[in-house]
Amino acid sequence: MGLIKAAVAAGGSVLADQWKELFYTDSLDKDTLMVRGMKKTSGKSSNHGNDNIITNGSGLLVNDGQCAIIVDQGEIAEVCAEPGYYTYDQSTEPTIFNGDLGQGIKDSFERFKVRFTYGGDTGKDQRVYYFNTKEIIDNKFGTPNPILYRVVDESIGLDTDATLKCSGVYSFRIVDPIVFYKQVVGNVASEYTKDEIEDQLKAEFIQSLSPAVARLSSLQLRPSELPGHVKELADYINEDLSTLWGENRGLKVQNIAISTLTIPEEIQEEIRQAQKAKLNRTAQMAAAQTAAAYQDSMRDAASNESGAAGAFMGMGMAQGMGAQATANLFAMAQAEQQAAQQTAPSAPGPQGDAPAAAGGTPKFCPECGTKLTPGVKFCPECGNKLI
């Protein structure tokens, strides 16, 4: 027995006027995963009997986003995931049209198929099932308990464990209807809907979300960067669920959208303080921060509620302390800069390392390459001290 594409068979005598029934299904919505095929018989049909018998020459209609299988005596006999019209011919070899489902469905067909041959219809049970192979969207998730996330930022010396909670939606797809039929739905009387397995899938998805997020933390991503890496997140989850969802159910996570991502305020404050501390690691940045704080203190002193005398006194005290601190820090910054210049390797001038002229002055400034007049102590271009 086998399926023949109607476009091929129509040119010969295979079809002729032999189609006894037409098996089809209405469009499958996002909540319907599998449904049993319906039989539509025309007025010319000679078979109005058992619904569990597929008459030789019957038609089979497969639409986009669907996969049809024929179950013969409880075993999968035919698979078709390519849209079009087909005719059922008992005289041909078993066939499989895998469409965009790939090699996996072929391998499953070979692994599970069991062939039965009967001369007539007696004792046979044949059924057609349709599977929804479109992306099943709008599956909401949320972490009931916080997920551990290691926040690492080497640029500011931060390495701490944070907890985060996230929610959003994910989508999945039936990528192997044969496995899904054999392991999940079995011999369903009419249809199998998403709500029958939704809670189980959500629990397993959230369970795999935690190690997937931990793998992203190894990339030293900040929590705020996670929504931009949902593709990697989906890949990690699929790796973790490859056996549970892939091999055992024929399912695959298709996409993830994170709608909310929150971390405790104390962790956010710790990150902000570490970033702020980085700004004060050099005297120059510390001087700039002190100068800004000095300006704030002057405004606060000017608004002193103790009156004008207190305001002027407060301004005088703030000015004295702020100016002194700022001057000290800028002096430190200048000393740091000079020390860095002295320890840094000198850049050769346009003529390379030219010999020194009379009086010990080089011909070219080692800092900027400007041609020098013999005897000068400072570069007229950059001010670099020469001797």
C-alpha positions as CSV (number, residue, x, y, z in Angstrom):
1,M,0.0,0.0,0.0
2,G,1.2,3.6,-0.6
3,L,0.3,7.1,-1.4
4,I,0.6,8.5,-4.9
5,K,0.5,12.2,-5.7
6,A,-2.7,13.0,-7.5
7,A,-0.8,15.2,-10.0
8,V,1.1,12.1,-11.1
9,A,-1.7,9.6,-11.0
10,A,-4.3,11.7,-12.8
11,G,-2.5,11.2,-16.1
12,G,-3.0,7.4,-16.0
13,S,-5.6,4.9,-15.1
14,V,-4.7,4.8,-11.4
15,L,-7.2,7.5,-10.4
16,A,-9.8,7.3,-13.3
17,D,-13.0,7.4,-11.3
18,Q,-11.6,5.3,-8.4
19,W,-11.6,7.7,-5.5
20,K,-14.1,6.2,-3.1
21,E,-13.7,8.6,-0.2
22,L,-11.8,11.8,0.5
23,F,-10.0,12.1,3.9
24,Y,-9.4,15.7,5.1
25,T,-9.5,18.0,8.1
26,D,-10.5,21.5,8.6
27,S,-7.8,24.1,9.4
28,L,-6.0,23.4,12.7
29,D,-5.9,26.3,15.2
30,K,-3.0,26.9,17.6
31,D,-4.6,24.8,20.4
32,T,-5.2,21.7,18.3
33,L,-2.1,19.4,18.0
34,M,-3.7,16.3,16.4
35,V,-7.1,15.4,15.0
36,R,-8.5,12.3,13.3
37,G,-9.2,12.8,9.6
38,M,-12.8,13.1,8.5
39,K,-14.2,11.0,5.6
40,K,-16.2,12.8,2.9
41,T,-18.0,10.6,0.4
42,S,-19.6,11.7,-2.8
43,G,-22.9,10.5,-4.2
44,K,-21.0,8.3,-6.6
45,S,-19.1,6.5,-3.8
46,S,-19.8,2.8,-3.4
47,N,-18.4,2.7,0.1
48,H,-20.6,4.0,2.9
49,G,-19.6,1.4,5.5
50,N,-17.0,1.2,8.2
51,D,-15.2,4.4,9.0
52,N,-12.1,2.4,9.9
53,I,-11.5,1.1,6.4
54,I,-9.7,3.1,3.7
55,T,-10.9,1.9,0.3
56,N,-8.3,1.4,-2.4
57,G,-8.3,4.5,-4.6
58,S,-9.5,6.9,-1.8
59,G,-8.2,10.4,-1.8
60,L,-6.2,12.2,0.9
61,L,-5.9,16.0,1.2
62,V,-3.0,17.6,3.1
63,N,-2.8,21.3,3.6
64,D,0.1,23.6,4.5
65,G,1.3,23.2,8.1
66,Q,-0.1,19.7,8.4
67,C,1.2,16.2,8.4
68,A,-1.0,13.2,7.8
69,I,-0.3,9.6,8.8
70,I,-2.2,6.4,8.0
71,V,-2.4,3.9,10.9
72,D,-2.9,0.3,9.7
73,Q,-3.7,-2.2,12.4
74,G,-2.4,0.1,15.1
75,E,0.9,0.7,13.3
76,I,2.0,3.7,11.2
77,A,2.0,2.7,7.6
78,E,2.2,6.0,5.6
79,V,3.4,9.5,6.3
80,C,2.8,12.6,4.3
81,A,3.9,16.1,5.3
82,E,3.8,17.8,1.9
83,P,0.7,19.7,0.9
84,G,-1.4,18.4,-2.0
85,Y,-3.9,15.7,-3.1
86,Y,-2.9,12.0,-2.8
87,T,-4.6,8.7,-3.7
88,Y,-4.3,5.6,-1.7
89,D,-3.1,2.6,-3.7
90,Q,-2.8,-0.8,-2.0
91,S,-0.7,-2.2,-4.8
92,T,2.2,0.2,-4.3
93,E,5.1,0.2,-1.9
94,P,5.0,2.2,1.4
95,T,5.7,5.9,0.9
96,I,6.8,8.8,3.0
97,F,6.6,12.5,2.0
98,N,8.5,14.3,4.8
99,G,8.1,17.9,3.5
100,D,10.1,20.3,5.7
101,L,10.3,18.0,8.7
102,G,13.7,16.7,7.6
103,Q,15.5,13.4,7.9
104,G,14.3,12.8,11.5
105,I,10.9,11.8,10.4
106,K,12.3,9.3,7.9
107,D,14.5,7.7,10.5
108,S,11.5,7.4,12.9
109,F,9.4,5.9,10.1
110,E,12.0,3.2,9.5
111,R,12.3,2.6,13.3
112,F,8.6,2.2,14.0
113,K,7.0,0.9,10.8
114,V,5.4,-2.6,10.7
115,R,3.8,-3.7,7.5
116,F,0.6,-5.7,7.3
117,T,-0.8,-7.2,4.1
118,Y,-4.4,-8.4,3.8
119,G,-6.1,-9.5,0.6
120,G,-9.4,-7.9,1.6
121,D,-10.9,-5.5,4.0
122,T,-11.9,-8.1,6.6
123,G,-10.2,-7.7,10.0
124,K,-8.6,-4.4,9.1
125,D,-8.5,-1.2,11.0
126,Q,-7.2,1.9,9.2
127,R,-7.3,5.5,10.3
128,V,-6.0,8.8,9.2
129,Y,-4.6,11.4,11.7
130,Y,-3.6,15.0,11.0
131,F,-0.9,16.8,13.0
132,N,-0.4,20.5,13.3
133,T,3.2,21.2,12.3
134,K,2.9,25.0,12.5
135,E,4.5,27.0,15.3
136,I,2.4,26.7,18.4
137,I,2.5,30.2,19.9
138,D,1.4,32.0,23.0
139,N,2.6,29.6,25.7
140,K,3.1,31.8,28.8
141,F,5.8,31.1,31.4
142,G,6.9,32.7,34.6
143,T,9.5,31.7,37.2
144,P,7.7,31.0,40.5
145,N,11.0,31.1,42.3
146,P,14.0,33.3,41.6
147,I,16.8,32.0,39.3
148,L,20.4,32.3,40.4
149,Y,22.5,34.4,38.0
150,R,26.2,35.2,38.4
151,V,26.9,38.8,37.5
152,V,30.5,39.2,36.4
153,D,32.0,42.5,35.1
154,E,35.8,42.3,35.1
155,S,36.1,46.0,34.1
156,I,34.8,47.1,37.5
157,G,35.9,44.0,39.5
158,L,32.4,42.8,40.1
159,D,31.6,39.2,40.7
160,T,28.4,38.5,42.6
161,D,25.5,36.1,42.6
162,A,22.2,37.7,41.8
163,T,18.7,36.4,41.7
164,L,16.3,37.2,39.0
165,K,12.7,36.5,38.0
166,C,11.5,36.5,34.5
167,S,8.3,35.9,32.5
168,G,7.3,35.8,28.9
169,V,6.0,33.5,26.2
170,Y,7.6,30.7,24.2
171,S,6.5,28.7,21.1
172,F,7.1,25.1,20.2
173,R,6.6,22.9,17.1
174,I,5.9,19.3,16.4
175,V,9.0,18.3,14.4
176,D,8.4,14.5,14.4
177,P,4.7,13.6,14.2
178,I,5.6,9.9,14.3
179,V,7.3,10.1,17.7
180,F,4.5,12.4,18.9
181,Y,1.9,9.9,17.9
182,K,3.8,6.9,19.3
183,Q,4.8,8.4,22.6
184,V,2.1,11.0,23.5
185,V,-1.2,10.9,21.7
186,G,-1.6,7.2,20.7
187,N,-5.0,6.0,19.4
188,V,-7.0,9.2,20.1
189,A,-10.7,8.9,19.2
190,S,-11.1,12.4,17.8
191,E,-8.5,15.1,18.7
192,Y,-5.7,16.0,21.0
193,T,-5.4,19.7,22.2
194,K,-2.6,21.7,23.8
195,D,-4.3,22.0,27.2
196,E,-3.8,18.3,27.8
197,I,0.0,18.7,27.9
198,E,0.5,22.4,28.5
199,D,1.1,22.2,32.2
200,Q,3.7,19.5,31.8
201,L,5.5,21.3,29.1
202,K,5.6,24.6,31.1
203,A,7.0,22.9,34.1
204,E,9.8,21.2,32.1
205,F,10.5,24.5,30.2
206,I,11.0,26.4,33.4
207,Q,13.2,23.6,34.8
208,S,15.4,23.9,31.8
209,L,15.4,27.7,31.9
210,S,17.6,27.9,35.0
211,P,20.7,26.1,33.6
212,A,20.2,27.9,30.3
213,V,20.4,31.3,32.1
214,A,23.4,30.1,34.0
215,R,25.2,29.3,30.7
216,L,24.4,32.8,29.5
217,S,26.0,34.2,32.7
218,S,29.2,32.6,31.8
219,L,29.3,35.0,28.8
220,Q,29.5,37.8,31.4
221,L,26.2,39.3,30.3
222,R,24.5,41.8,32.6
223,P,20.9,40.8,33.4
224,S,19.6,43.7,31.4
225,E,21.3,42.2,28.3
226,L,19.5,38.9,28.5
227,P,16.5,39.9,26.3
228,G,18.9,40.5,23.5
229,H,20.2,36.9,23.6
230,V,16.9,34.9,23.4
231,K,18.2,32.9,20.4
232,E,21.1,31.5,22.5
233,L,18.7,30.9,25.3
234,A,16.4,28.9,23.1
235,D,19.3,26.9,21.8
236,Y,20.5,26.1,25.3
237,I,17.0,25.0,26.4
238,N,16.6,22.8,23.3
239,E,20.0,21.1,24.1
240,D,18.7,20.4,27.7
241,L,15.3,19.2,26.4
242,S,16.7,17.3,23.4
243,T,16.0,13.9,25.0
244,L,12.8,14.8,27.0
245,W,11.1,16.8,24.2
246,G,13.0,15.8,21.1
247,E,13.5,12.1,21.3
248,N,10.6,11.2,23.5
249,R,7.9,13.6,22.2
250,G,9.1,14.9,18.8
251,L,8.8,18.5,20.0
252,K,11.2,21.5,19.8
253,V,11.3,25.0,21.4
254,Q,10.9,27.4,18.5
255,N,11.2,30.9,20.0
256,I,11.2,32.7,23.3
257,A,10.1,36.3,24.1
258,I,11.0,37.7,27.5
259,S,8.5,40.4,28.7
260,T,9.8,41.1,32.2
261,L,13.1,40.6,33.9
262,T,13.7,41.8,37.4
263,I,16.5,41.6,39.9
264,P,16.4,42.7,43.6
265,E,17.0,46.4,44.2
266,E,19.9,45.7,46.5
267,I,21.7,43.9,43.8
268,Q,21.1,46.7,41.3
269,E,22.5,49.2,43.9
270,E,25.6,47.0,44.4
271,I,26.2,47.1,40.6
272,R,25.7,50.9,40.6
273,Q,28.1,51.4,43.4
274,A,30.8,49.2,41.7
275,Q,30.4,51.2,38.6
276,K,30.6,54.5,40.5
277,A,33.8,53.3,42.3
278,K,35.4,52.7,39.0
279,L,35.1,56.4,38.2
280,N,37.3,57.2,41.2
281,R,40.1,54.9,40.5
282,T,42.2,57.6,38.9
283,A,43.0,61.0,40.5
284,Q,41.7,62.8,37.4
285,M,38.3,61.1,37.5
286,A,38.1,61.6,41.3
287,A,38.9,65.3,40.9
288,A,36.1,65.6,38.4
289,Q,33.7,63.8,40.8
290,T,34.9,66.0,43.7
291,A,34.4,69.2,41.6
292,A,30.8,68.1,40.8
293,A,30.2,67.4,44.5
294,Y,31.7,70.8,45.4
295,Q,29.2,72.5,43.1
296,D,26.3,70.6,44.8
297,S,27.6,71.5,48.2
298,M,27.7,75.2,47.2
299,R,24.1,75.1,46.1
300,D,23.1,73.4,49.4
301,A,25.0,75.9,51.4
302,A,23.3,78.8,49.6
303,S,19.9,77.3,50.5
304,N,20.8,77.0,54.3
305,E,17.7,77.7,56.4
306,S,19.7,79.3,59.2
307,G,19.7,82.6,57.4
308,A,22.0,84.7,55.3
309,A,24.9,84.7,57.8
310,G,24.8,80.9,58.1
311,A,24.5,80.6,54.4
312,F,27.6,82.7,53.8
313,M,29.4,80.8,56.5
314,G,28.4,77.4,55.0
315,M,29.4,78.6,51.5
316,G,32.8,79.7,52.8
317,M,33.4,76.4,54.6
318,A,32.3,74.4,51.5
319,Q,34.4,76.5,49.2
320,G,37.5,76.1,51.3
321,M,37.2,72.4,51.7
322,G,36.1,71.7,48.2
323,A,38.7,73.9,46.5
324,Q,41.5,72.3,48.6
325,A,40.3,68.7,47.9
326,T,39.9,69.4,44.2
327,A,43.3,71.1,43.9
328,N,45.0,68.2,45.6
329,L,43.3,65.7,43.3
330,F,44.2,67.6,40.2
331,A,47.8,67.8,41.4
332,M,47.8,64.0,41.9
333,A,46.3,63.6,38.4
334,Q,49.1,65.7,36.9
335,A,51.7,63.7,38.7
336,E,50.2,60.5,37.5
337,Q,50.2,61.8,33.9
338,Q,53.8,62.8,34.1
339,A,54.9,59.5,35.6
340,A,53.1,57.7,32.8
341,Q,54.9,59.8,30.2
342,Q,58.3,59.1,31.8
343,T,57.7,55.3,32.0
344,A,56.1,55.0,28.5
345,P,58.4,54.1,25.6
346,S,59.4,57.2,23.6
347,A,58.0,57.4,20.1
348,P,60.6,57.8,17.4
349,G,60.4,61.1,15.4
350,P,60.1,61.3,11.7
351,Q,63.8,60.5,11.3
352,G,63.8,57.7,13.9
353,D,65.9,57.9,17.0
354,A,68.0,60.9,15.9
355,P,71.2,61.7,17.9
356,A,71.1,64.5,20.4
357,A,72.2,68.0,19.2
358,A,74.6,70.3,21.0
359,G,73.6,70.9,24.6
360,G,71.9,67.5,24.9
361,T,68.8,68.5,22.9
362,P,67.5,65.8,20.4
363,K,66.8,66.9,16.9
364,F,63.1,65.8,17.1
365,C,60.7,65.7,20.1
366,P,60.4,62.0,21.2
367,E,56.8,62.7,22.2
368,C,55.3,64.4,19.0
369,G,58.1,64.3,16.5
370,T,58.5,68.1,16.1
371,K,61.9,69.3,14.8
372,L,63.7,71.1,17.6
373,T,66.1,73.9,17.9
374,P,69.3,73.0,19.6
375,G,69.4,74.1,23.3
376,V,65.6,74.2,23.9
377,K,64.4,72.6,27.2
378,F,60.7,72.2,26.2
379,C,59.0,71.2,22.9
380,P,57.3,74.2,21.5
381,E,54.6,72.0,20.1
382,C,53.5,69.7,22.9
383,G,55.4,71.2,25.9
384,N,57.3,68.0,26.6
385,K,60.3,68.4,28.8
386,L,63.5,67.6,26.9
387,I,66.4,68.0,29.2
